[in-house]
Amino acid sequence: MQSSGKWKAFLSHPRMVHVLATGAVALVFWALVQKTYYQYLNYTFVVATAILHGHLGLSYSEPWLNELIPAAHGMYYSVFPLGAVLAVLPFSLLKDWGIVRTYPVDAAVVLAAAGGFWFAYGLTALRRDFSTPKRLMLALWLVLGTWYFTNLLFAGAWQVALGLAVMGELGALYFSLVDRRPFWAGVFFALAYGNRTEILLTAPLFLAFLVQPEWTRLPDFRQLAKRWWPAIWRFAVIPVILGILTLAYNWLRFHSAADFGYARIPGILKEPWYRHGIFSIYAIPGNFQGMILQGWWLRRSWPYVIPDGFGGSIFLASPFLFLLFRRPRGRRGYYLSAWIAIVLLTVALWLHGDTGGWQFSYRYAMELLPWLLLVFIEWLPAKVRPLEAVLWVLSVGISLYATYLFMWTTLVR
């Protein structure tokens, strides 16, 4: 009887909801990722394996790895930043030690999804008045009710990098706002910007979150700086180290610290969307169309509505976003900071010539999701409202529907 009581107490512990829900998310992704879509596009994995053997690139190029860059000395390099390569280095070690035979991309996808949910649910603790169903709703919305779900299941190097970047952003937000640990916030921020370089633009916001408790305690700026400094250097140490290593990595490959090699991909500058360069203000209208306005295709037979395979409005992909048009509540500083991050990242994404290629909705906007979650945390009422429940069910249903169309049919074009 005593052991039974301990078991009931264990299951009723508030943390168990978090643990069990994370496990359920992992199982969903594990079941679906078996239909891996682009698992052979494993740029980061093959380069990480080469690094294990003392090389920065490959001495060969497989025909399906068409974004490898040939160098004059017979080597092939990847355009992915060093952080994205290092992030999958543990999986290369598993193969190198003989524990697995091939790239365990399914494990990488499940880790990104489960880790993203873990920190998303943890971040909802910012609102102490939130009910458990509301916290679950918001965390599950991010991983199951958005374009994140389908795109991560594609399992290519680009999608895995985006999934790890999202997990990094969520981890950095959690350790900056909920459980303030500057060092771990910096570790996860390095994971985020190491996979998606433009996330570096949000660094000042994380620093502001970390020094916020000391913001009004001391009137003298010098005294404030002394109080801020421990949090600043603990946060910055890993991102700065990664930044220096990335610049060195670029220099060793391309003899330029600032050159990530994207413009060196054979034939890429001849593609029509790059006629004004890799980044250009002329790319903004196309990206705006692809992310905000682009609709779905109508058919005369079942299924009657299908997404476009080269972009689509994020509002159609996740109608839950229509809640952003409601009147805000909560702490203004947090949701204004989130909107600043969303604007900065969106501008960086819209300046890129390519709108994302083959994708569900606008895959680049995956990195906006942690900040949209922060907006919702400070934006929405404490309990689940009927409209929220309807939009949540609709969003998850659309994600499942899109996943089915992309992975088990040939209808998407």
C-alpha positions in Angstrom: 0.0 0.0 0.0 2.8 2.4 0.8 4.6 1.7 -2.5 1.2 2.3 -4.3 0.9 5.7 -2.6 4.4 6.6 -3.7 3.6 5.6 -7.3 0.4 7.7 -7.3 2.3 10.7 -5.9 4.9 10.2 -8.6 2.3 10.2 -11.4 0.5 13.2 -9.9 3.7 15.3 -9.8 3.3 18.4 -11.9 6.5 17.6 -13.8 4.9 14.3 -15.0 2.6 16.2 -17.4 5.7 17.7 -19.0 7.5 14.4 -19.2 4.6 12.4 -20.5 3.6 15.0 -23.1 7.2 15.2 -24.3 7.3 11.5 -24.7 4.0 11.5 -26.6 5.4 14.2 -29.0 8.6 12.1 -29.5 6.5 9.0 -30.3 4.4 10.9 -32.9 7.5 12.2 -34.7 9.2 8.8 -34.4 6.3 7.1 -36.0 6.0 9.5 -38.8 9.7 10.2 -39.5 10.1 6.6 -40.6 8.7 7.9 -43.9 11.9 10.0 -44.2 11.7 12.3 -47.2 15.0 13.9 -47.8 17.2 11.9 -45.5 19.8 11.4 -48.2 20.4 15.2 -48.4 22.7 14.9 -45.4 25.2 17.6 -46.1 25.9 18.4 -42.4 26.3 14.8 -41.5 28.9 13.9 -44.2 30.9 17.1 -43.4 30.8 16.3 -39.7 32.1 12.8 -40.4 34.9 14.3 -42.5 35.8 16.7 -39.6 36.1 13.6 -37.4 38.8 12.4 -39.7 40.7 15.7 -39.9 39.2 17.3 -43.0 37.0 20.4 -43.5 35.3 19.0 -46.5 35.0 15.9 -48.8 37.3 14.6 -51.4 34.3 13.5 -53.5 30.8 14.7 -54.3 27.7 12.5 -54.6 25.4 13.6 -57.5 22.5 14.2 -55.1 24.5 16.6 -53.0 24.4 19.4 -55.6 25.0 22.2 -53.1 28.6 21.1 -52.3 31.1 23.6 -53.5 34.2 22.4 -55.5 37.5 24.0 -54.5 40.6 24.3 -56.6 42.5 21.7 -54.6 40.0 18.9 -55.2 37.9 19.3 -52.1 34.2 19.9 -51.7 32.8 22.1 -49.0 29.3 22.7 -47.6 27.5 26.0 -47.4 26.1 25.1 -44.0 27.6 27.1 -41.1 30.0 25.4 -38.7 27.3 25.4 -36.0 25.0 23.2 -38.1 27.8 20.8 -38.7 28.8 20.6 -35.1 25.2 20.1 -34.1 25.1 16.7 -35.8 28.6 15.7 -34.9 27.3 13.3 -32.1 25.4 11.4 -34.8 28.6 11.1 -36.8 30.4 9.8 -33.8 27.7 7.1 -33.4 28.3 5.9 -37.0 32.1 6.2 -36.6 32.0 4.0 -33.5 29.9 1.4 -35.3 26.8 1.9 -33.1 24.7 2.8 -36.2 25.3 2.0 -39.8 23.9 5.1 -41.4 23.0 8.7 -40.4 20.3 8.3 -37.7 18.3 11.3 -39.1 15.1 9.9 -37.4 16.8 10.4 -34.0 17.9 13.9 -35.0 14.3 14.8 -36.0 12.8 13.3 -32.8 15.4 15.1 -30.6 14.6 18.4 -32.2 10.9 18.0 -31.9 10.9 16.6 -28.3 13.5 19.2 -27.2 11.4 22.0 -28.8 8.3 20.9 -27.1 10.1 20.5 -23.7 11.3 24.1 -23.7 8.1 25.4 -25.3 6.0 23.9 -22.4 8.6 25.2 -19.9 8.4 28.7 -21.4 4.7 28.8 -20.8 5.5 28.8 -17.1 6.1 32.5 -17.6 2.3 32.9 -17.0 1.7 31.5 -13.5 -2.1 31.8 -14.1 -2.0 29.5 -17.1 -3.9 26.2 -16.6 -2.2 23.0 -17.6 -4.5 22.5 -20.6 -3.6 26.0 -21.8 0.2 25.3 -21.4 -0.2 22.1 -23.3 -2.2 23.8 -26.0 0.4 26.4 -26.7 3.4 24.0 -26.6 1.6 21.4 -28.8 0.5 24.2 -31.2 4.2 25.0 -31.9 5.3 21.5 -32.8 2.1 19.9 -34.2 -0.1 22.8 -35.4 2.3 24.8 -37.6 4.4 24.3 -40.7 7.1 23.2 -38.4 5.5 19.7 -38.2 5.5 18.8 -41.9 8.8 20.6 -42.8 10.8 18.9 -40.0 9.5 15.5 -41.1 11.1 16.1 -44.5 14.3 15.3 -42.6 16.8 17.0 -45.0 19.8 18.9 -43.7 18.0 22.2 -44.2 15.0 21.1 -42.2 17.0 19.5 -39.4 19.0 22.7 -39.1 15.8 24.7 -38.7 14.4 22.3 -36.2 17.6 22.5 -34.1 17.6 26.3 -34.4 14.0 26.4 -33.1 15.0 24.2 -30.1 18.0 26.5 -29.5 15.8 29.6 -29.5 13.3 28.0 -27.1 16.0 26.8 -24.8 17.7 30.3 -24.8 14.3 31.9 -24.0 13.6 29.4 -21.3 16.9 30.0 -19.6 16.7 33.7 -20.0 13.1 34.3 -18.8 11.9 31.3 -16.7 14.9 29.6 -15.1 17.6 32.3 -15.5 20.9 30.5 -16.2 23.0 32.8 -18.5 25.5 30.1 -19.4 22.8 27.6 -20.6 21.0 30.4 -22.3 24.2 31.1 -24.2 24.7 27.4 -25.1 21.2 27.2 -26.6 21.6 30.6 -28.3 24.8 29.2 -29.9 22.8 26.1 -31.1 20.2 28.5 -32.6 22.4 30.9 -34.5 24.9 28.2 -35.3 22.2 26.6 -37.4 20.6 29.8 -38.7 23.1 32.7 -38.7 20.4 35.5 -38.9 19.3 34.5 -35.4 22.4 36.4 -34.2 20.3 39.6 -34.7 18.3 38.7 -31.6 21.3 38.6 -29.2 20.6 42.0 -27.7 17.1 40.9 -26.7 18.5 37.8 -24.8 21.0 40.0 -23.0 18.2 42.5 -22.1 16.2 39.6 -20.6 19.1 38.3 -18.6 20.0 41.7 -17.1 16.4 42.7 -16.5 16.4 41.7 -12.8 19.1 44.3 -12.2 17.6 47.0 -14.3 16.2 49.2 -11.6 17.9 48.2 -8.5 20.9 50.5 -8.7 20.8 54.1 -10.1 24.5 54.4 -10.9 25.4 53.0 -14.4 28.8 51.8 -13.3 27.3 49.8 -10.4 24.7 48.5 -12.9 27.4 47.4 -15.3 29.2 45.5 -12.5 25.9 43.7 -11.8 25.3 43.0 -15.4 28.7 41.7 -16.3 28.6 38.2 -14.8 25.4 37.4 -16.7 26.7 38.9 -19.9 30.0 37.0 -20.0 28.4 33.7 -19.0 25.9 34.1 -21.8 28.4 35.3 -24.4 31.3 32.8 -23.8 30.0 29.9 -25.9 28.4 32.0 -28.7 31.6 34.0 -29.0 33.8 30.9 -29.2 31.5 29.5 -31.9 31.6 32.8 -33.8 35.4 32.8 -33.8 35.6 29.2 -34.9 33.0 29.9 -37.6 35.1 32.8 -39.0 38.2 30.6 -38.9 36.3 27.8 -40.6 35.2 30.2 -43.4 38.8 31.5 -43.8 40.3 28.0 -44.1 37.7 27.0 -46.7 37.2 30.2 -48.8 40.1 32.6 -47.6 37.5 35.0 -46.3 36.1 35.0 -42.8 32.8 36.5 -43.9 32.2 34.1 -46.8 29.9 31.3 -46.1 30.1 30.0 -49.6 26.5 30.3 -50.7 27.3 32.3 -53.8 29.9 29.8 -54.8 27.4 27.0 -55.4 27.8 26.1 -59.1 25.2 27.9 -61.2 23.3 29.4 -58.3 23.7 33.1 -59.4 22.2 32.1 -62.8 19.0 31.2 -61.2 16.3 33.8 -61.8 15.5 34.5 -58.1 19.2 35.4 -57.5 19.6 37.8 -60.5 20.0 40.7 -58.0 22.3 38.7 -55.7 21.8 36.3 -52.8 20.4 39.1 -50.7 18.4 42.0 -52.2 15.5 44.3 -51.5 14.1 43.0 -54.8 13.4 39.7 -53.1 11.0 41.2 -50.6 7.8 41.1 -52.7 8.3 37.4 -53.6 8.9 36.4 -50.0 6.0 38.5 -48.8 3.8 36.7 -51.3 5.2 33.3 -50.3 4.8 33.8 -46.5 1.7 35.9 -46.2 -0.5 35.8 -49.3 0.0 32.6 -51.3 -3.0 30.4 -51.3 -3.8 26.7 -51.9 -4.9 25.0 -55.1 -8.5 24.0 -55.7 -9.4 20.7 -57.5 -12.6 19.2 -58.9 -12.0 15.9 -57.2 -10.8 14.6 -53.8 -8.8 16.1 -52.2 -10.5 19.3 -53.2 -7.9 21.6 -51.6 -4.1 21.1 -51.6 -1.2 23.3 -50.6 1.3 24.7 -53.0 4.7 23.0 -52.8 6.7 26.2 -53.1 5.2 28.4 -50.4 2.0 29.3 -48.8 0.5 31.7 -46.2 1.5 30.9 -42.7 -2.1 31.9 -41.6 -3.6 29.2 -43.9 -1.0 26.7 -42.6 -1.8 27.6 -39.0 -5.1 29.4 -38.4 -4.2 29.7 -34.7 -2.2 32.7 -35.8 -5.4 34.7 -36.3 -5.4 35.0 -32.5 -2.6 37.6 -33.0 -5.3 40.0 -34.1 -7.0 40.0 -30.7 -6.3 42.7 -28.1 -3.1 42.0 -26.2 -2.7 41.5 -22.5 0.2 40.6 -20.2 3.6 42.2 -19.8 4.2 44.7 -22.6 7.9 44.5 -22.4 7.9 40.8 -23.3 5.5 40.9 -26.2 7.1 44.0 -27.7 10.5 42.3 -27.5 9.0 39.3 -29.3 7.6 41.5 -32.0 11.0 43.2 -32.4 12.6 39.8 -32.9 9.9 38.8 -35.4 10.4 41.9 -37.4 14.3 41.6 -37.4 14.2 38.0 -38.5 11.5 38.5 -41.1 13.4 41.3 -42.7 16.5 39.1 -42.9 14.4 36.2 -44.4 12.6 38.4 -46.9 15.9 39.8 -48.3 17.0 36.3 -49.3 16.4 35.6 -53.0 15.1 32.1 -52.6 11.7 31.8 -50.9 12.5 28.4 -49.6 12.1 25.9 -52.4 10.1 22.8 -51.9 8.3 23.2 -48.7 5.0 23.3 -46.8 4.0 27.0 -46.3 7.1 29.1 -45.6 9.7 26.9 -43.9 12.1 29.7 -43.1 9.4 31.1 -40.7 10.0 28.1 -38.4 12.5 30.3 -36.6 9.8 32.9 -35.8 7.7 30.3 -33.9 9.5 30.7 -30.5 8.8 34.4 -30.6 5.2 33.9 -31.7 4.8 31.6 -28.7 6.2 34.3 -26.4 3.6 36.7 -27.9 0.8 34.2 -27.2 2.0 33.6 -23.7 1.7 37.3 -22.9 -1.2 37.9 -25.3 -3.9 35.3 -24.4 -6.2 34.7 -21.4 -5.3 32.1 -18.8 -7.8 29.5 -19.7 -8.6 27.8 -23.0 -11.4 29.7 -24.8 -13.7 28.0 -27.4 -12.3 30.0 -30.3 -8.8 29.0 -29.3 -9.8 25.3 -29.1 -11.4 25.5 -32.6 -8.4 27.2 -34.2 -6.0 24.8 -32.5 -7.8 21.7 -33.7 -8.0 23.2 -37.2 -4.3 24.0 -37.2 -3.2 20.5 -36.1 -5.6 19.0 -38.6 -4.1 21.1 -41.4 -0.6 20.0 -40.4 -1.6 16.3 -40.5 -3.4 16.8 -43.8 -0.4 18.5 -45.3 2.0 15.8 -44.0 -0.2 13.2 -45.6 -0.3 15.0 -49.0 3.4 15.6 -49.1 4.7 12.3 -47.9 2.1 9.7 -49.1 0.7 11.2 -52.3 2.0 12.9 -55.5 -0.7 15.5 -55.5 1.3 18.5 -54.3 2.9 20.4 -57.1 
